[in-house]
Amino acid sequence: MSFDVNAIRAQFPVLQREVNGKPLVYLDNAATTQKPQAVIDALVEYYTQYNSNVHRGAHHLSDEATRRYEQARDILAKFINAARREEVIWTSGTTEAINLVANGVGQLFKAGDEIIVTELEHHANLVTWQQACKRSGATLKICPIFDSGELDIATFDTLLNDNTRLVALPHVSNALGTVNPIKEISLKAKQKGAWVLVDGAQGIAHGDVDVQAIGCDFYVFSGHKLFAPTGVGVLWGRKEILETWPVWQTGGEMIADVDYQTATWGELPNRLEAGTPNIAGVIGLGAAVKWFSALDMQAIHAHEQDLLAYASKRAKEIEGMRIIGTAPNKVGVMSFELAGAHPADIGFILDKQGVAIRTGDNCAQPLMKRLGLPGTARASFSIYNTRKDIDQLIEALKKAKTMLA
Ligand SMILES: *Cc1c(COP(=O)(O)O)cnc(C)c1O
């Protein structure tokens, strides 16, 4: 297989548009990715051809919707190498999936227990555990990072002990791009009998996620950062653990037998999926993963690393530009500051030139404080970006610098 970036670009309708009279340069992929025609078609097909509720109807459309909806579960299970299809639980996204884990394991925490997270956390994987600790009396421990954005593993080793119940960390940092050694950390945590939750919101789009090889207990992600619609995501968890969890939301689909005063619960995955799900979203996610898996992962990695290296090199042309996050193992995320310029002003000037980036705290306020920054400007690359996009970013930044200096 070869990798033709122009053929990929042609499949993303939004990339053909202009913004402020300039061709769109979309570099906000860590916030959400654009959607290929294959995903848009899957959504339109569902709504125009077989819109129906799932698992319920005694009619053709419902059968078809159910089949496609459950096919998506098979596609996702295969994509992450889940041992069983019922280990794939649909959620509305990463945030809801983390809250679902907190509902499951969090109820078992007690005073004296310890939870370890890292300085890299997105608010979703920090505030949820703060709250779980408040409810249970458990203690939250924070694994530090070095200024490069790499985890301080020696300190992690000292934080981990027999009281550790859960280690929750990102596969890839959304703010700095660091790829964390999740396999090594999972192994260490499991040896202490702790659960491991990997926040895969950023990791999943970089391919090659094998949950069994990682050795974690839970891996969560959102569809929308993986070329799929918003409002759908996945909790993958080991069946032996999910089976022991208390119920989450209650209602239709998750029950076995109901009387006026009592009810019993159904089997996985339905037990954790109450109510009419995001059917179109799930089908769209299945289409996105089918589309993405057909690409050459090695070529995608090489392309992304080329973009990152090229952007890092060209950034040196701009005096006062400093890249934040310099871990040797990182994905195509370039957070930076420009001396004397506020990130919000940089974002505004870039937007006028058609260049879309993220500015601000990157949903990681404690990390920004740790780094002593008000926030960053962040350019994040995806498979459809090109060196030409980066050239336009650099030109726009040069302009911003003269305007803000
Ligand atoms: C985006 C993101 C989240 C939250 O995802 P939602 O889709 O907003 O639920 C959590 N963690 C990381 C690392 C993210 O990048």
PDBQT file of the ligand as one rigid body, heavy atoms in Angstrom, charges set to zero:
ROOT
HETATM    1  C1  LIG A 501     -10.583  15.363  23.808  1.00  0.00    +0.000 C 
HETATM    2  C2  LIG A 501     -10.018  14.665  24.982  1.00  0.00    +0.000 A 
HETATM    3  C3  LIG A 501     -10.813  14.247  26.041  1.00  0.00    +0.000 A 
HETATM    4  C4  LIG A 501     -12.285  14.512  26.090  1.00  0.00    +0.000 C 
HETATM    5  O1  LIG A 501     -12.951  14.009  24.986  1.00  0.00    +0.000 OA
HETATM    6  P1  LIG A 501     -14.491  14.376  24.734  1.00  0.00    +0.000 P 
HETATM    7  O2  LIG A 501     -14.715  13.972  23.323  1.00  0.00    +0.000 OA
HETATM    8  O3  LIG A 501     -14.609  15.873  24.932  1.00  0.00    +0.000 OA
HETATM    9  O4  LIG A 501     -15.295  13.627  25.714  1.00  0.00    +0.000 OA
HETATM   10  C5  LIG A 501     -10.219  13.574  27.079  1.00  0.00    +0.000 A 
HETATM   11  N1  LIG A 501      -8.895  13.318  27.082  1.00  0.00    +0.000 NA
HETATM   12  C6  LIG A 501      -8.095  13.711  26.087  1.00  0.00    +0.000 A 
HETATM   13  C7  LIG A 501      -6.634  13.370  26.125  1.00  0.00    +0.000 C 
HETATM   14  C8  LIG A 501      -8.623  14.405  25.004  1.00  0.00    +0.000 A 
HETATM   15  O5  LIG A 501      -7.824  14.793  24.015  1.00  0.00    +0.000 OA
ENDROOT
TORSDOF 0
